[in-house]
Amino acid sequence: AATESELAVTMGECTPDALREMTWFSVRWAMSDELSPATRLHLASTSERLAALAAYASPSDYLAWLWLARSQALVGRWEEAEIVLKRAQELKPNGEPPVLFYPDREGLMRWP
């Protein structure tokens, strides 16, 4: 999945929406216990690059900024994720502020 998304970016075949969708898939796969740690780390890094491109390509799209914050948190860039999350909050339409994680039934944090 990471190779295909990187190829699509290299070929210039990506809209901001496609970049955001590829970010979502990369984050989901990076969280999978079924993959090796090296593969998960590669997918997490890929998600951060894709999300950064999406935010750059569509700077007024709060979802692009939200997924950038989530992917930065995934790779341990907590300070950057906090700054980016604030930008997503500034851009979000009316409603609840965006969050990085949601609590599950056991009180653990999970991705939305």
N, C-alpha and C positions, 0 to 999 in steps of 0.2 A: 504494500500500500504506500509506503514512504517513497519507494522508487518511482511509482507511477505519478504521485503528486509532484515530486521534484521534477520529473520529466515534463509534466504539464506546465509547470511554472517556467522552466527553461525555454519551452517552445512558445511561451507567451499566450497560452490558450486558456487563461483563467480570468473570470470575472470576479469581482469582490465577493459575490455570493458563493461562487464555486470555491474560492479560497477559504471562506468561512466554513463551508461544508467539509472540505478536506481537513481543516483544523479539528472539527468536531470528531471526525472518524479517527484521526491520529491520536487525539486525547483519549478517546474510548479504548483504542487498542493499546495505548501505553499503560492503561490501568488494568489490563488483562493479566491475571495470574498464570494464564496458559502459555505465555510467551517468555522467552529467556530475558534476563535482566538487560543484556546488551541490546536486544531488539526493542525492548520497552524504552530504554534510554534514547535510542535512535529515533523512535517514534515521537517521544516527548520533545526532543530537539527539533524535529521536523515540524511538529505542531506550533512551536514557538515561531519558527521562520514563516510558516504559512499565515499565522495570525498577524504577524507584523506586516506582511505584505497586504493582507486584507485591510488592516487599519490605515495603512498608507494609501491604498487605492480608494478607500471610502472613508475619509476622515470624520464624516458626520454620522456614521453608522455605529450606534452604541453597541450592537451585538459584536461587531468586529473588535471593538475595544474590550468588551467583556471576555471574549474568547482569548484575546491576547493576555489579559490578566490571568485567566485560568491556566493557560499554557505556561506562563512565566512561573506561576505558583508550582506547577507540576515539576518543573526543573529546578526548583529551589530559589528562584529569584523573587523572594517575598517583598523586598523593598520596591522593586520595579512593578511588581504586580499590584501593590497598594496604590501606587501613583496612577497606573493605568486604570485600575478599578474606579478611582475618583473621576477620571475622565469619562468613563462609561456612565457613571452616575450623573454627570453634568449633561450628557447627551440623551439619557433615557427619557422616553415620553412619560406622560403622567402615569403614576402608579408606584408600586413598591420599588425601592432601590434594588439594583442588581446585587447578587451575592455570588461569591466564589463557590461555596459548598452549601449543601442542605443536610441537616441532621437526618439520620435514618431511625428506624424503630429502636435500635440498640444505643442510640445516642452518639454513634460514630458519624463522622463527616463523609459525605459522598458527593460525587459530581452530579449536577442536575441532569 
